[in-house]
Amino acid sequence: MKKAIILLIILFSLPFNFCIAADEPATIHHSGDWKFSIPFGKSYNYSDILVERAVDGDTLKLESGERVRLIGIDTPEMHESNKLYKDSQRSGEDVATIQKLGRRAYEFTKKLVEGKRVSLEFDVEKYDKYDRLLAYVYLKDGGTFVNAEIVKQGYASLMTIPPNAKYANLFLKLYQEARNNKRGLWK
């Protein structure tokens, strides 16, 4: 009996195309003139969403459960990872020093955004290979450009990965000013 029910469900489903995305209702289209939607999860408004917490200096967790990687910037690692050891070899700094700098960058980002409402601006690519949203983030309260503020205050280096390079020139200018004025991690 179970096999017959499953077979009927499969056969019934064949003439339909199913389109399901996390941020919109599931839509079922038929080759005819009709269409209907089935609610599928909660839809989030990226122009006004809460930052649940800062994960590290350049990654946020939203109320939706999604993680956002801030485009164009890179803060030191504070957790054990392959990148931590690569950064140590590349920079000549010991792992403990990089982690301390990572903690400082995290604390700055946490104070700036945690528990606050933000809006997200996307560039060409919306997700990275880890399925994190890639975004430029703005505080709803005052409009502070979060990615730029972290660089401006000296808590991030630059990481431009084309095609997401909309603000690369701005970030470069802010980075040079922060280094020249010995702000944040450059003290």
C-alpha positions in Angstrom: 0.0 0.0 0.0 2.8 2.4 0.9 4.6 1.7 -2.4 1.3 2.5 -4.3 0.9 5.8 -2.5 4.5 6.8 -3.2 4.1 5.9 -6.8 0.9 7.9 -7.1 2.7 10.9 -5.6 5.6 10.6 -8.0 3.3 10.2 -11.0 1.1 13.1 -9.9 4.2 15.4 -9.5 5.8 14.7 -12.9 3.8 17.3 -14.9 4.8 20.1 -12.4 7.9 22.1 -12.0 8.8 22.9 -8.4 10.7 26.0 -7.6 11.7 26.4 -3.9 14.0 29.2 -2.5 14.7 29.9 1.1 13.5 33.5 0.9 10.2 33.0 -1.0 7.2 30.7 -1.1 7.4 27.5 -3.0 5.7 28.0 -6.3 4.2 25.2 -8.3 3.8 25.9 -12.0 1.8 23.8 -14.4 2.0 24.0 -18.2 -1.5 25.3 -18.1 -2.6 28.9 -17.3 -2.7 28.5 -13.5 -0.1 28.7 -10.7 -0.3 28.6 -7.0 2.2 29.1 -4.1 2.7 27.2 -0.9 4.3 29.2 2.0 7.8 27.8 2.6 9.6 29.1 5.7 9.8 32.8 6.7 10.8 35.5 4.3 13.3 38.1 5.5 13.6 41.7 4.5 17.3 42.4 4.0 16.7 46.1 4.0 15.8 45.9 7.7 17.1 42.8 9.6 18.6 42.3 13.0 22.2 41.3 13.6 22.0 38.5 16.2 25.7 38.5 16.8 29.2 39.1 15.4 30.8 35.8 14.7 34.2 37.4 14.2 35.5 40.7 12.9 34.2 40.2 9.3 31.3 37.8 9.7 27.8 38.4 11.2 24.9 36.1 12.1 21.5 37.5 11.3 18.1 36.8 13.0 17.3 34.6 10.0 20.2 32.3 11.1 22.1 33.2 8.0 25.8 34.3 8.1 27.0 37.4 6.3 30.6 37.7 5.2 31.4 41.4 4.9 32.6 42.1 1.3 36.0 43.7 0.7 37.5 43.4 4.2 39.5 40.8 6.1 40.1 40.8 9.8 42.7 38.6 11.6 41.6 35.1 12.6 40.8 34.5 16.3 39.9 30.8 16.0 42.0 27.8 15.1 41.9 27.4 11.4 44.1 26.7 8.4 43.8 30.4 7.5 45.3 31.3 10.9 48.4 29.3 10.2 48.7 30.5 6.6 48.4 34.2 7.9 51.1 33.5 10.5 53.5 32.1 7.8 52.7 34.9 5.4 53.0 37.7 7.9 55.8 36.4 10.1 53.6 37.0 13.2 53.1 34.2 15.7 49.7 32.6 16.0 48.9 34.0 19.5 49.6 37.6 18.2 47.2 37.1 15.2 44.6 35.7 17.5 44.9 38.7 19.9 44.5 41.1 16.9 41.5 39.0 15.7 39.9 39.3 19.2 40.3 43.1 19.0 38.7 43.3 15.6 35.9 41.0 16.8 35.3 43.3 19.8 35.1 46.3 17.6 32.7 44.7 15.1 30.6 43.3 18.0 30.2 46.7 19.6 29.4 48.3 16.2 26.6 45.9 15.1 25.5 43.3 17.6 21.8 43.6 18.4 21.3 46.3 15.9 19.1 46.5 12.8 20.9 46.7 9.4 20.3 46.7 5.7 22.3 44.6 3.3 23.6 45.7 -0.2 24.6 42.9 -2.5 27.2 43.0 -5.2 27.5 40.7 -8.2 27.7 37.4 -6.3 25.3 36.9 -3.4 26.9 33.8 -1.7 30.4 32.5 -1.1 31.5 28.9 -1.3 30.5 28.4 2.3 26.9 29.6 1.6 27.3 32.8 3.5 25.7 35.9 2.2 28.2 38.4 0.8 27.1 41.9 1.6 27.9 45.5 2.3 26.1 46.3 5.6 24.6 49.6 6.8 23.3 50.4 10.2 19.6 51.4 10.1 20.3 53.8 13.0 22.4 56.5 11.3 23.3 54.7 8.1 26.9 53.9 9.1 28.6 51.8 6.3 29.8 48.9 8.5 32.4 47.4 6.1 34.0 50.9 5.6 33.9 51.8 9.3 35.8 48.7 10.3 38.5 49.6 7.7 38.5 53.3 8.6 39.0 52.6 12.3 41.9 50.2 11.5 40.5 46.8 12.3 40.6 45.2 8.9 42.8 44.7 5.9 41.5 44.6 2.3 40.3 41.5 0.5 39.0 42.3 -2.9 37.6 39.3 -4.7 36.2 40.1 -8.2 33.6 40.5 -9.3 32.5 41.9 -5.9 34.6 45.0 -6.0 32.1 47.9 -6.0 33.8 49.8 -3.1 37.4 48.6 -3.5 38.7 52.1 -4.2 36.9 53.5 -1.1 38.3 50.7 1.1 41.8 51.2 -0.2 41.7 55.0 0.7 40.3 54.2 4.2 42.9 51.5 4.7 45.8 53.8 3.8 44.5 56.5 6.1 44.1 54.1 9.0 47.6 52.8 8.6 49.1 56.2 8.2 47.3 57.5 11.3 48.0 54.3 13.3 44.4 53.5 14.1 43.1 50.3 15.6 45.3 47.3 14.9 48.0 49.6 13.3 48.9 51.3 16.6 
